[in-house]
């Protein structure tokens, strides 16, 4: 188990040092901010027009309970940028082949199962962090 943690830490360090990974994450987060800024005016107007009964009309002609509508809007906005996460995975995994690091990695971790588990674990941690940043941006814009 200790070797798996060490291999995962090494894979995560390798992922975190890729410049292209940071560029793609920055583009994804920038797109999220851009979309959130553009919809902020419409959302704030809809929230200002909540009826005393707790009904909101985000889309014209579709009144719905405010709490449910706002949560749906928050989750939907988070899922929009989630479409780009597989592209991030493809670029990160592709860097292994482009820079000829796969052979070195296989020599460093001779057990193939441990190697695969460490790669999947490191990518999961990295993508979870990115997804949490996307959700954090949405939550900030929802409160604003």
C-alpha positions in Angstrom: 0.0 0.0 0.0 2.9 2.3 0.8 4.4 1.7 -2.7 1.0 2.6 -4.3 0.9 5.9 -2.4 4.4 6.7 -3.4 3.7 5.9 -7.1 0.5 7.9 -7.0 2.4 10.8 -5.5 5.0 10.6 -8.2 2.4 10.5 -11.0 0.6 13.4 -9.4 3.8 15.4 -9.3 4.4 14.6 -13.0 0.9 15.8 -13.9 1.3 19.0 -11.8 4.5 19.9 -13.6 3.0 19.8 -17.1 2.6 23.3 -18.4 0.0 22.3 -21.0 -2.2 20.9 -18.2 -2.1 24.2 -16.4 -2.9 26.0 -19.6 -5.9 23.8 -20.3 -7.2 24.1 -16.7 -6.8 27.9 -16.9 -8.8 28.0 -20.2 -11.5 25.8 -18.7 -11.7 28.0 -15.6 -11.6 31.2 -17.7 -14.5 29.9 -19.8 -16.4 29.2 -16.7 -15.9 32.7 -15.4 -16.8 34.2 -18.8 -20.0 32.2 -19.0 -20.9 33.1 -15.4 -20.3 36.8 -15.9 -22.5 36.8 -19.0 -25.4 35.1 -17.2 -25.0 37.0 -13.9 -27.3 39.8 -14.9 -30.2 37.5 -16.0 -29.8 35.4 -12.9 -29.7 38.4 -10.5 -32.9 39.8 -12.2 -34.6 36.5 -11.8 -33.6 36.3 -8.1 -34.8 39.8 -7.5 -38.2 38.9 -9.0 -38.8 35.9 -6.7 -42.5 36.0 -5.6 -43.5 35.9 -1.9 -44.6 32.4 -2.5 -41.0 31.4 -3.4 -41.6 31.1 -7.2 -38.9 32.1 -9.6 -39.0 32.5 -13.4 -35.5 31.9 -14.8 -36.9 31.0 -18.2 -39.8 33.1 -19.5 -43.1 31.2 -19.1 -41.6 28.5 -16.8 -42.3 29.5 -13.1 -40.8 27.0 -10.6 -39.9 26.8 -6.9 -36.9 29.1 -6.3 -34.7 26.7 -4.3 -35.0 23.9 -6.8 -34.5 26.2 -9.8 -31.4 27.8 -8.3 -29.9 24.4 -7.4 -30.6 23.1 -10.9 -29.0 26.2 -12.4 -25.9 25.7 -10.2 -25.5 22.1 -11.1 -26.1 22.7 -14.8 -23.5 25.4 -14.9 -21.0 23.1 -13.3 -21.7 20.4 -15.8 -21.1 22.7 -18.8 -17.3 22.8 -18.2 -17.2 19.2 -17.3 -17.4 18.4 -21.0 -13.9 19.7 -21.4 -12.4 17.4 -18.7 -11.9 14.4 -21.0 -9.8 16.7 -23.3 -7.7 17.5 -20.3 -7.3 13.7 -19.6 -6.3 13.0 -23.2 -3.7 15.7 -23.2 -2.2 14.6 -19.9 -2.1 10.9 -21.0 -0.8 12.0 -24.4 2.2 13.7 -22.8 3.4 10.4 -21.6 3.8 9.2 -25.2 5.0 12.5 -26.6 7.8 12.9 -24.2 8.7 9.1 -24.2 8.2 8.9 -20.4 6.1 5.7 -20.5 9.1 3.5 -20.7 10.8 5.3 -17.8 7.6 5.1 -15.8 7.2 1.3 -16.5 10.8 0.8 -15.3 10.3 2.8 -12.1 7.1 0.8 -11.2 7.6 -2.8 -12.4 4.2 -4.0 -11.3 1.8 -3.1 -14.0 -1.3 -3.2 -11.8 0.3 -0.8 -9.3 1.4 1.4 -12.2 -2.1 1.6 -13.7 -3.7 2.1 -10.3 -1.3 5.0 -9.5 -2.0 6.7 -12.8 -5.8 6.4 -12.4 -5.5 7.6 -8.8 -3.4 10.6 -9.7 -5.7 11.6 -12.6 -8.7 11.2 -10.3 -7.2 13.5 -7.7 -6.2 16.1 -10.4 -9.7 16.0 -12.1 -11.5 16.2 -8.8 -9.5 19.3 -7.9 -10.3 20.9 -11.2 -14.0 20.0 -10.9 -14.1 21.5 -7.4 -12.6 24.7 -8.7 -15.4 24.8 -11.3 -18.0 24.2 -8.7 -16.4 26.9 -6.5 -16.6 29.4 -9.2 -20.2 28.7 -9.7 -21.0 29.0 -6.0 -19.2 32.3 -5.9 -21.2 33.7 -8.8 -24.4 32.3 -7.4 -23.9 34.2 -4.2 -22.9 37.4 -6.0 
